[in-house]
Amino acid sequence: MKIKQNIEKVPGGLMIVPLFLGTLLKTLSPDVNKFFGGFTGNFLTGTSVILFIFFFCIGTTIDLRTSGYIAKKGISLLIGKVLFASLLGVLMSHILPANGIQTGILSGLSVLAVIAAFNETNGGLYLALMTTLGRKEDAAGFPFISIESGPFMTMVAMGIAGIASFPWQTLVSTLIPFALGIALGTLDHDFRKMFAPVVPALIPFFAFTLGFSLDFGMIIQSGFMGIIMGVAVVALSGGLLSLIDRYLTGSDGVAGWAASSTAGAAVAVPYAIAQANAQFEPVAASATAIIATSVLVTSILTPIVTMWFEKRARAKGLPIKPSKYNKNIKAESSLSEISV
């Protein structure tokens, strides 16, 4: 049976399908974790442990020793996306109520949902698009984009926006697995080869546990808002990142559009933020549902938009990268299967 193959036909399927199944289980049997207990019960509520391992493995894929063009490209897209999410957070904090919108067509919309959806790029999708288009130097910027993964950058964005503060211990706690992974992956590439393939394998596990924290009523209620969020992420963040890519790095802007997505890992962020700061607990579930839909929408739209702008850039004769940079840089082949 081609179960995995069929799941992957759904955009972001390895995230979306387990999330759906976890929600289904919670709806049909909300106390199943208590009934079984032990390994199974702890797994269903053990998102934090899985995410520690997940972010550690992502960290091992990042090599801090890289070329000037790759670093400039990756860091520009990273900073641009985080600052834009922070700016949106400031704007939304003056418009939205503290506990988000509870009723109506915009039900579920909150500052947490906006920042988390805009703040993280699907690095695997970015890598796949850049590799497909033969842009190996741009693809190699993937590790810098991966730094957005996890709650740390969302906490930073919320801090920059003045929306929330977190104890330094909490910030360090979210950074520890990532930093450990970066250190080991940089010092010894054998660790990268060992842990990089683990990243996609862990996605269904934490997606299922996150689904178990939701219910179908919340997903249905927040579905429309999630679609709007996904379209907004591609249009707004893609437009900004394209300008940054074109005028700051001297490229053609295509990589910016390729980074205009919501990462599957972002689905875990509201849960982590609510654990770190209790004021976000009331909106964590609705934010998770919105972000899950945004992941699905951007998984479809981002490739379409990127391919269209790539054709447009080639027709205009725009340079893929400045000629002063070395042309012999290659993306890490060990990263080619990662999708976050």
C-alpha positions in Angstrom: 0.0 0.0 0.0 1.3 3.5 -0.9 0.0 5.2 2.3 2.9 7.7 2.6 2.7 8.5 -1.1 -1.0 9.2 -0.9 -0.6 11.3 2.2 2.1 13.4 0.4 -0.5 14.2 -2.4 -2.0 16.5 0.2 0.0 19.8 0.4 1.8 19.7 3.7 0.3 16.2 4.1 2.8 14.8 6.6 1.8 17.7 8.9 -1.9 18.2 8.0 -3.1 14.5 7.9 -1.6 13.5 11.4 -3.0 16.8 12.8 -6.4 15.9 11.4 -6.2 12.3 12.8 -5.2 13.6 16.2 -8.2 16.0 16.2 -10.4 13.1 15.2 -9.2 11.0 18.1 -9.7 13.9 20.5 -13.3 14.4 19.2 -14.3 10.8 19.4 -12.5 9.9 22.6 -11.3 13.0 24.5 -10.0 11.0 27.5 -8.2 8.2 25.7 -4.8 9.5 27.0 -6.1 9.0 30.6 -7.6 5.6 29.8 -4.4 4.1 28.4 -1.8 6.2 30.4 1.8 4.9 30.1 3.7 5.4 26.9 0.6 6.0 24.7 -1.1 8.5 27.1 2.2 10.4 27.6 2.8 10.5 23.9 -0.6 12.1 23.2 0.2 15.0 25.6 4.0 14.9 25.2 4.4 17.6 22.5 7.2 19.4 24.4 9.6 16.5 24.4 9.1 15.7 20.7 9.6 19.4 19.8 12.9 19.4 21.8 14.2 16.6 19.6 12.7 18.2 16.5 14.4 21.5 17.0 17.7 19.9 18.0 17.7 17.9 14.7 16.9 21.1 12.7 19.9 22.8 14.4 22.3 20.1 13.2 21.5 21.0 9.6 22.9 24.6 10.1 26.5 25.2 9.4 27.7 28.7 10.5 30.7 28.5 8.2 29.3 29.6 4.9 30.0 31.9 2.0 29.2 35.6 1.8 26.4 35.4 -0.7 24.7 32.6 1.1 24.9 34.3 4.5 23.7 37.6 3.1 20.8 36.0 1.3 19.7 33.9 4.3 20.2 36.5 6.9 18.4 39.2 4.9 15.3 36.9 4.4 15.4 35.9 8.1 15.6 39.4 9.5 13.1 40.7 6.9 10.5 38.2 7.9 10.9 38.5 11.6 10.8 42.3 11.5 7.7 42.3 9.3 5.9 39.9 11.6 6.8 42.2 14.5 5.5 45.2 12.7 2.2 43.4 11.9 2.1 42.4 15.6 2.3 46.0 16.7 -0.5 47.0 14.2 -2.7 44.1 15.2 -2.2 44.7 19.0 -3.9 48.1 18.5 -6.8 46.6 16.5 -7.6 43.2 18.0 -8.9 42.5 21.6 -6.5 40.8 24.0 -8.2 37.4 23.6 -8.7 37.7 19.9 -11.9 37.8 18.0 -14.3 35.2 19.4 -17.3 35.4 17.0 -18.1 36.2 13.4 -16.3 35.6 10.1 -12.9 36.6 11.7 -13.3 34.3 14.6 -10.0 33.0 16.0 -8.0 35.9 14.7 -5.4 37.0 17.3 -2.0 38.7 17.5 -0.5 35.3 18.3 -2.0 33.8 15.2 -0.7 36.6 13.0 2.8 36.7 14.3 3.3 32.9 14.3 1.9 32.5 10.8 4.0 35.3 9.3 7.1 34.6 11.3 8.2 31.2 10.0 9.1 30.0 6.5 8.6 26.5 5.3 12.3 25.8 4.7 11.7 22.5 3.0 9.4 24.1 0.5 11.9 27.0 -0.1 14.8 24.4 -0.6 12.7 22.3 -3.0 11.7 25.3 -5.1 15.3 26.7 -5.3 16.7 23.3 -6.1 14.1 22.6 -8.8 14.9 26.0 -10.4 18.6 25.1 -10.4 19.5 27.9 -8.0 21.9 26.1 -5.7 23.4 29.1 -4.1 19.9 30.3 -3.1 19.0 26.8 -1.9 22.1 26.8 0.3 20.6 29.7 2.3 18.1 27.2 3.7 20.0 26.8 7.1 19.6 30.5 7.9 15.9 30.4 7.1 15.6 27.4 9.4 16.6 29.6 12.3 13.0 30.9 12.2 11.8 27.4 13.2 10.4 27.1 16.7 9.0 29.5 19.3 12.2 31.5 19.9 11.9 33.8 17.0 8.2 34.3 17.6 9.0 35.3 21.2 11.6 37.7 19.8 9.1 39.2 17.4 6.6 39.6 20.2 9.2 41.2 22.4 10.2 43.6 19.6 6.6 44.5 19.1 6.1 45.1 22.8 3.3 42.6 22.9 4.7 40.3 25.6 7.7 39.7 27.7 9.2 36.3 28.6 11.6 35.4 31.4 15.2 35.0 30.2 15.1 31.4 31.3 12.1 30.7 29.0 13.9 32.3 26.0 17.1 30.3 26.7 15.0 27.1 27.2 13.6 27.4 23.7 17.0 28.1 22.3 18.9 25.3 24.0 18.0 22.4 21.7 18.5 24.5 18.6 21.9 25.8 19.8 23.1 22.4 20.7 22.2 21.1 17.3 23.9 24.0 15.6 27.1 23.5 17.6 27.3 19.7 16.9 26.3 20.1 13.2 28.9 22.8 12.7 31.7 21.0 14.6 31.1 17.6 13.1 29.2 17.1 9.8 28.6 13.4 10.7 26.1 14.6 13.3 24.3 16.5 10.4 24.2 13.4 8.3 22.9 11.4 11.3 20.1 13.8 12.5 19.0 15.7 9.4 17.0 12.8 8.0 15.2 12.6 11.4 13.5 16.0 10.9 10.8 14.9 8.4 10.2 11.7 10.4 9.3 13.6 13.6 6.7 15.9 11.9 3.8 13.4 12.0 4.5 12.7 15.6 4.2 16.2 17.0 1.5 17.0 14.5 -0.6 14.2 15.9 -0.1 15.4 19.5 -1.0 19.0 18.5 -4.2 17.7 16.8 -5.1 15.9 20.0 -5.2 19.4 21.7 -7.8 20.7 19.2 -11.4 19.8 18.2 -13.2 20.0 14.9 -15.5 22.8 16.1 -12.4 25.0 16.5 -11.0 24.0 13.1 -14.3 24.6 11.3 -14.8 27.9 13.1 -11.2 29.1 12.2 -11.0 27.6 8.7 -12.0 30.7 6.7 -9.7 32.9 8.7 -6.9 30.4 8.1 -7.5 30.7 4.3 -7.3 34.5 4.5 -4.2 34.2 6.6 -2.5 31.9 4.1 -3.2 34.2 1.2 -2.0 37.3 3.2 1.2 35.5 4.2 2.1 34.8 0.5 1.0 38.2 -0.8 2.4 40.5 1.9 5.5 38.7 3.2 6.4 37.5 -0.3 6.2 41.0 -1.7 8.4 42.4 1.0 11.0 39.6 0.9 11.1 39.8 -2.9 12.0 43.5 -2.6 14.7 42.7 0.0 16.1 40.0 -2.1 16.2 42.2 -5.2 17.5 45.4 -3.8 19.5 44.3 -0.8 21.2 41.1 -2.1 21.2 42.2 -5.7 19.3 39.2 -6.9 16.0 38.9 -8.9 13.6 38.6 -6.0 12.5 35.0 -6.7 14.0 33.7 -3.5 11.8 36.1 -1.6 8.7 34.7 -3.0 9.9 31.1 -2.3 10.2 32.1 1.3 6.6 33.4 1.4 5.0 30.5 3.3 4.1 29.4 6.8 6.2 26.5 8.1 4.6 23.4 9.4 6.7 23.8 12.6 4.7 27.1 13.2 1.7 24.9 14.1 3.5 24.1 17.4 4.3 27.7 18.3 1.0 28.8 19.9 1.2 25.8 22.2 4.8 26.6 23.2 4.0 30.3 23.6 1.0 29.6 25.8 3.2 27.4 28.0 5.7 30.2 28.4 3.1 32.9 29.0 -0.3 32.0 30.4 -1.9 35.1 28.9 -2.0 33.4 25.5 -3.7 30.2 26.6 -7.2 31.4 25.6 -6.1 31.9 22.0 -3.6 29.1 21.6 -6.1 26.5 20.2 -7.7 28.9 17.6 -4.3 30.2 16.6 -3.1 26.6 16.0 -6.1 25.9 13.8 -5.6 29.1 11.8 -1.9 28.3 11.3 -2.6 24.7 10.2 -4.9 26.0 7.5 -2.3 28.7 6.5 0.4 26.0 6.2 -1.9 24.1 3.7 -2.8 27.3 1.7 0.8 28.5 1.4 2.0 25.1 0.4 -0.2 25.5 -2.6 0.2 29.2 -3.4 3.9 29.7 -2.7 5.1 27.4 -5.5 2.6 28.8 -8.0 3.6 32.4 -7.3 7.3 31.6 -7.2 7.3 29.9 -10.6 5.3 32.8 -12.1 7.8 35.4 -10.8 10.7 33.3 -11.9 9.5 33.2 -15.5 8.9 37.0 -15.2 12.4 37.6 -13.9 14.0 35.5 -16.7 11.9 37.4 -19.3 13.2 40.7 -17.8 16.8 39.4 -17.8 17.3 40.0 -14.1 20.4 38.6 -12.5 20.0 35.6 -10.3 23.0 36.8 -8.2 25.7 39.4 -8.3 28.6 38.3 -10.4 31.2 39.2 -7.7 30.2 36.1 -5.7 31.7 32.6 -6.3 29.6 30.5 -8.7 30.7 27.2 -7.4 28.7 27.0 -4.2 26.5 23.9 -3.8 23.6 23.2 -1.5 23.9 20.5 1.1 22.4 17.4 -0.5 21.7 16.0 3.0 19.0 18.7 3.4 17.1 17.8 0.3 14.4 15.8 2.0 13.7 18.2 4.9 10.2 19.8 5.0 9.3 22.0 7.9 
